[in-house]
Amino acid sequence: MEAGAVSGILNTTLAVVFAWVGYKTARIVWKYTPYSYPNARIKAMEAKLLSEQRFNELAESRTLQNFIVGLEDTDYKDYLTDVSVYTVEEIERALEKALAGTYELMIKILPKRVNPFFRFMLEEWDVRNIASVVKAKFAGEVAGDYVMEIGPMLPKVKAMAEAKTMEEILVILEGTPYEEPYQRLLLGEISLQEFETELYRMHYGKLLSYALSRKDDERVILEEFVRLKIDKANILTVLRAKSAGMTAEEIRPLIIPGGSIKLDPLLHVDDLGMALAELDSTKYGKVIRDVREEVERDLSVLERALERHIIERMNELNRFYPLSVAAPLSYILQKEREVRKLRAIAKLIEDGVHPERIKELAGDVA
């Protein structure tokens, strides 16, 4: 073979190799570099999450004014400065605004290809608010007491709470995804429980569709996150229904599709104990076994255990994919838990509960 031909083959081979290396390098840069800054910032924010010792100190505040002072050196300071009257309601609103600020920060600093997922996550607060307002209206209660200061549709939610008639709420919801299920509720085609389920079904369907549209580790992480959330909702729904003696036919319309475990065996058992036994053979078996005795007395124990399991799973994925969407997902869940705990402590302080008892009860909230 002539030297020129050999040289040509070598040049072509080198060009192919360099092109392949360039492509792989570009893929790595595209996948991981956009997470370098946000994840470094999130790591710094995680270091500022309140410790158990700090919660215990807050539990000893004895007054709401002292409770607010105790948070002056935290990220909540800017939100609590607007509190003019030391009431639980004012403090809760400030904490909810702080949580909304966390979501907005995630949307701002995360890569554009993934931040819509966090916008969709924020919409869950709209679902909670709408469901709470409608249930309060049906029960003849003051709906405004159930509105949380978070969610893209907050102005509409507040208008719903002020509405004089159920039909007025339909006008407020016109043009939103929630108009059609609410109309069906007013027409008596679905129950109040089924209405709430439909809102969550739409929400989780939106999250899952987005997760499945992603690629590589983003899809792996987002899909598992959504399916874990759906599993949590469905497990709690079935167990509460079994505690209430509901039949499989009554429970089935309340199930959200898209979870990772088969629920049909649970629907046909006779009671809560048998349902827990069925869950023992699923991937949630260990989570349930760890709290089994307490769960039979109080299902909220399992709710907290499942929430901790989701956080732990996101932390595992974060270790496996260190520059990924797992870190912000884990942080959001931890921040939500922190806010729940702070709300609980503030309420117990207002109720005059002894500090040692507050520490015990606030620990249960986590």
Legacy VTK file of the C-alpha trace (Angstrom):
# vtk DataFile Version 3.0
C-alpha trace
ASCII
DATASET POLYDATA
POINTS 366 float
0.000 0.000 0.000
1.339 3.413 -0.909
2.382 5.827 1.820
-0.231 8.343 0.676
-3.033 5.819 1.034
-1.860 4.802 4.503
-1.621 8.436 5.505
-5.153 9.045 4.226
-6.554 6.117 6.207
-4.772 7.295 9.368
-6.069 10.828 8.906
-9.616 9.554 8.425
-9.328 7.310 11.484
-7.987 10.152 13.610
-10.775 12.430 12.391
-13.383 9.837 13.396
-11.750 9.323 16.805
-11.541 13.057 17.484
-15.131 13.531 16.340
-16.278 10.766 18.688
-14.263 12.193 21.600
-15.628 15.655 20.836
-19.184 14.323 20.765
-18.776 12.468 24.077
-17.166 15.513 25.672
-19.971 17.758 24.451
-22.533 15.287 25.845
-20.827 15.291 29.237
-20.634 19.089 29.282
-24.310 19.350 28.223
-25.433 16.860 30.873
-23.437 17.909 33.901
-22.055 21.446 33.623
-25.483 23.173 33.976
-25.863 21.505 37.394
-22.462 22.604 38.757
-23.541 26.030 40.030
-27.080 25.211 41.242
-26.011 22.038 43.041
-23.116 23.829 44.739
-25.566 26.478 45.892
-28.056 23.843 47.052
-25.315 22.109 49.042
-24.647 25.397 50.838
-28.384 25.818 51.472
-28.635 22.279 52.865
-25.991 23.206 55.430
-28.377 25.928 56.659
-31.322 23.585 57.224
-32.306 23.680 60.885
-30.790 21.010 63.108
-32.662 19.020 65.750
-30.912 21.082 68.407
-32.202 24.264 66.771
-35.759 22.922 66.716
-35.447 22.101 70.419
-34.304 25.657 71.130
-37.292 27.031 69.204
-39.599 24.722 71.168
-38.457 26.520 74.329
-39.454 29.965 72.977
-42.654 30.057 75.100
-43.985 33.042 73.088
-44.451 33.563 69.363
-42.395 36.751 69.561
-39.447 34.767 70.931
-40.057 32.124 68.261
-39.645 34.768 65.531
-36.550 36.197 67.233
-35.122 32.674 67.269
-35.314 32.601 63.464
-33.676 35.986 62.857
-30.373 34.463 61.767
-32.007 32.099 59.263
-33.271 32.396 55.691
-36.753 32.991 57.129
-35.775 36.405 58.503
-36.777 38.415 55.416
-40.207 36.782 55.357
-40.854 37.139 59.092
-40.055 40.871 59.115
-43.492 41.413 57.554
-45.194 39.832 60.585
-46.879 42.725 62.379
-49.078 40.714 64.750
-47.688 37.722 66.598
-50.246 35.104 65.623
-49.884 31.598 64.225
-51.753 32.651 61.091
-49.276 35.452 60.354
-46.294 33.172 60.989
-47.741 30.390 58.825
-48.255 32.816 55.949
-44.633 33.975 56.249
-43.344 30.386 56.280
-45.462 29.495 53.249
-44.086 32.492 51.365
-40.574 31.338 52.264
-41.334 27.909 50.830
-42.710 29.502 47.668
-39.463 31.475 47.466
-37.517 28.206 47.564
-39.470 26.850 44.598
-38.959 30.092 42.690
-35.220 29.952 43.363
-35.028 26.380 42.030
-36.856 27.458 38.877
-34.436 30.371 38.462
-31.109 28.573 38.972
-31.756 25.122 37.477
-31.123 24.277 33.794
-33.920 25.390 31.474
-34.444 21.835 30.294
-35.572 20.764 33.777
-36.932 23.841 35.582
-40.464 23.392 34.139
-40.727 20.299 36.349
-40.377 22.517 39.414
-43.046 24.862 38.066
-45.325 21.838 37.802
-44.359 20.790 41.346
-45.358 24.239 42.584
-48.793 23.680 41.044
-49.438 20.951 43.621
-50.076 23.753 46.088
-52.822 25.030 43.770
-54.354 21.555 43.852
-54.185 21.463 47.657
-55.637 24.952 47.970
-58.465 24.367 45.487
-59.411 21.062 47.111
-59.303 22.619 50.596
-61.411 25.631 49.599
-64.048 23.519 47.851
-64.263 21.071 50.772
-64.591 23.976 53.210
-67.370 25.526 51.107
-69.268 22.228 51.012
-68.893 21.920 54.794
-70.066 25.486 55.398
-66.741 26.498 56.942
-64.665 29.660 56.439
-62.688 28.719 53.327
-60.086 31.444 53.786
-58.789 29.648 56.884
-57.589 26.791 54.673
-55.735 28.813 52.030
-51.955 28.442 52.020
-49.907 31.392 50.726
-48.228 29.475 47.933
-49.001 28.438 44.355
-49.219 30.132 40.922
-53.012 30.402 41.224
-53.043 31.987 44.684
-55.046 35.092 43.598
-57.739 32.864 42.061
-57.728 30.625 45.136
-58.305 33.638 47.380
-61.137 34.763 45.099
-62.650 31.262 45.396
-62.491 31.508 49.178
-64.394 34.814 49.024
-67.005 33.534 46.548
-70.619 33.767 47.721
-71.892 30.809 45.717
-70.532 27.528 44.371
-71.382 28.693 40.843
-69.197 31.764 41.300
-66.236 29.437 41.871
-66.932 27.846 38.489
-66.582 31.267 36.850
-63.274 31.833 38.671
-61.960 28.466 37.458
-63.042 29.096 33.869
-60.201 28.460 31.437
-58.128 26.487 33.950
-57.583 22.700 33.926
-59.728 22.501 37.062
-62.893 23.898 35.487
-64.114 20.595 34.021
-63.803 18.421 37.174
-65.402 21.163 39.288
-68.300 21.403 36.838
-68.763 17.625 37.126
-68.789 18.001 40.901
-71.515 20.649 40.758
-73.573 18.434 38.434
-73.304 15.562 40.901
-71.410 13.340 38.448
-68.542 12.815 40.908
-68.237 12.953 44.687
-66.119 15.434 46.628
-63.506 12.708 47.185
-63.456 11.864 43.484
-63.106 15.571 42.646
-60.003 15.846 44.824
-58.600 12.638 43.327
-59.161 13.983 39.821
-57.166 17.129 40.649
-54.240 15.037 41.864
-54.611 12.632 38.946
-54.225 15.545 36.528
-51.294 16.952 38.489
-49.304 13.729 38.746
-50.133 12.867 35.137
-48.561 16.158 34.092
-45.453 15.511 36.193
-45.085 11.957 34.892
-45.507 12.997 31.249
-42.767 15.574 31.673
-40.482 13.086 33.429
-40.932 10.547 30.636
-40.045 13.194 28.039
-36.570 13.675 29.534
-33.431 11.692 28.688
-30.749 9.715 30.504
-30.376 10.265 34.259
-32.895 13.130 34.290
-35.589 10.724 33.156
-34.466 8.039 35.626
-34.563 10.431 38.586
-37.712 12.387 37.711
-39.670 9.259 36.819
-38.752 7.520 40.065
-39.575 10.657 42.054
-43.064 10.960 40.545
-43.839 7.258 40.895
-42.721 7.361 44.545
-45.057 10.307 45.168
-47.944 8.507 43.455
-47.258 5.333 45.441
-47.279 7.331 48.664
-50.627 8.946 47.823
-52.213 5.652 46.748
-50.958 3.636 49.725
-52.332 6.198 52.174
-55.636 6.399 50.283
-56.122 2.616 50.338
-55.167 2.262 54.004
-57.465 5.095 55.089
-60.245 3.576 53.018
-59.696 0.159 54.615
-59.788 1.770 58.060
-63.151 3.258 57.082
-64.444 -0.118 55.868
-64.747 0.882 52.203
-65.090 -1.774 49.491
-62.802 -2.293 46.494
-65.430 -0.744 44.206
-65.579 2.371 46.387
-61.794 2.710 46.596
-60.922 2.157 42.929
-62.110 5.631 41.695
-59.793 7.212 44.276
-56.612 5.625 42.892
-54.096 7.724 40.936
-52.583 5.888 37.935
-48.837 5.819 37.354
-47.547 4.236 40.550
-44.971 1.460 40.656
-46.800 -1.150 42.748
-49.901 -3.242 42.097
-52.722 -2.124 44.355
-55.423 -4.591 43.353
-54.497 -7.163 46.053
-54.856 -4.430 48.698
-58.320 -3.456 47.514
-59.780 -6.898 48.176
-58.534 -7.518 51.731
-60.878 -7.136 54.676
-59.132 -4.669 56.948
-56.144 -2.413 57.619
-54.013 -5.177 59.139
-54.408 -7.391 56.088
-53.641 -4.461 53.778
-50.406 -3.790 55.675
-49.535 -7.483 55.371
-50.023 -7.295 51.587
-47.711 -4.276 51.414
-45.018 -6.234 53.244
-44.113 -8.038 50.020
-43.689 -4.795 48.040
-40.624 -2.546 47.869
-42.176 -0.547 50.718
-42.159 -3.569 53.029
-39.175 -2.436 55.107
-40.527 1.107 55.443
-43.804 -0.286 56.784
-42.229 -2.926 59.035
-40.189 -0.242 60.805
-43.370 1.571 61.921
-45.958 -1.248 61.749
-47.227 -1.095 65.340
-47.573 2.689 65.307
-49.270 2.706 61.890
-52.172 0.588 63.113
-52.925 3.360 65.624
-52.036 6.398 63.507
-51.669 6.413 59.708
-49.879 9.764 59.780
-46.849 7.834 61.076
-46.693 5.980 57.758
-47.152 9.211 55.821
-44.039 10.629 57.481
-42.130 7.363 56.998
-42.914 7.333 53.273
-41.865 10.976 52.979
-38.546 10.154 54.650
-38.142 7.200 52.288
-38.542 9.466 49.242
-35.930 11.894 50.613
-33.539 9.020 51.334
-34.050 7.638 47.835
-33.333 11.036 46.262
-30.190 11.282 48.401
-29.115 7.842 47.146
-29.646 8.947 43.557
-27.745 12.145 44.293
-24.744 10.082 45.393
-24.997 7.983 42.240
-25.612 11.024 39.983
-23.776 13.831 41.870
-24.484 16.496 39.238
-28.168 15.928 38.597
-31.722 16.941 39.414
-31.737 14.631 42.474
-30.132 17.292 44.708
-32.806 19.994 44.198
-35.601 17.425 44.574
-34.161 16.243 47.878
-33.710 19.826 49.079
-37.288 20.815 48.240
-38.632 17.852 50.234
-36.389 18.671 53.189
-37.487 22.311 53.086
-41.158 21.310 53.038
-40.560 19.097 56.078
-38.748 21.934 57.869
-41.646 24.325 57.242
-44.169 21.737 58.506
-42.149 21.353 61.684
-41.882 25.118 62.228
-45.634 25.513 61.718
-46.278 22.778 64.265
-43.967 24.352 66.852
-45.578 27.787 66.409
-49.079 26.313 66.847
-48.074 24.393 69.968
-46.450 27.503 71.474
-49.650 29.473 70.895
-51.635 26.680 72.551
-49.437 26.962 75.640
-47.996 23.458 75.408
-44.994 22.722 77.658
-41.642 22.931 75.811
-40.729 19.284 76.475
-44.058 18.169 75.035
-43.536 20.462 72.025
-40.189 18.770 71.337
-41.888 15.389 71.405
-44.835 16.393 69.204
-42.729 18.386 66.728
-40.463 15.372 66.323
-43.513 13.340 65.307
-44.299 15.880 62.563
-40.975 15.181 60.856
LINES 1 367
366 0 1 2 3 4 5 6 7 8 9 10 11 12 13 14 15 16 17 18 19 20 21 22 23 24 25 26 27 28 29 30 31 32 33 34 35 36 37 38 39 40 41 42 43 44 45 46 47 48 49 50 51 52 53 54 55 56 57 58 59 60 61 62 63 64 65 66 67 68 69 70 71 72 73 74 75 76 77 78 79 80 81 82 83 84 85 86 87 88 89 90 91 92 93 94 95 96 97 98 99 100 101 102 103 104 105 106 107 108 109 110 111 112 113 114 115 116 117 118 119 120 121 122 123 124 125 126 127 128 129 130 131 132 133 134 135 136 137 138 139 140 141 142 143 144 145 146 147 148 149 150 151 152 153 154 155 156 157 158 159 160 161 162 163 164 165 166 167 168 169 170 171 172 173 174 175 176 177 178 179 180 181 182 183 184 185 186 187 188 189 190 191 192 193 194 195 196 197 198 199 200 201 202 203 204 205 206 207 208 209 210 211 212 213 214 215 216 217 218 219 220 221 222 223 224 225 226 227 228 229 230 231 232 233 234 235 236 237 238 239 240 241 242 243 244 245 246 247 248 249 250 251 252 253 254 255 256 257 258 259 260 261 262 263 264 265 266 267 268 269 270 271 272 273 274 275 276 277 278 279 280 281 282 283 284 285 286 287 288 289 290 291 292 293 294 295 296 297 298 299 300 301 302 303 304 305 306 307 308 309 310 311 312 313 314 315 316 317 318 319 320 321 322 323 324 325 326 327 328 329 330 331 332 333 334 335 336 337 338 339 340 341 342 343 344 345 346 347 348 349 350 351 352 353 354 355 356 357 358 359 360 361 362 363 364 365
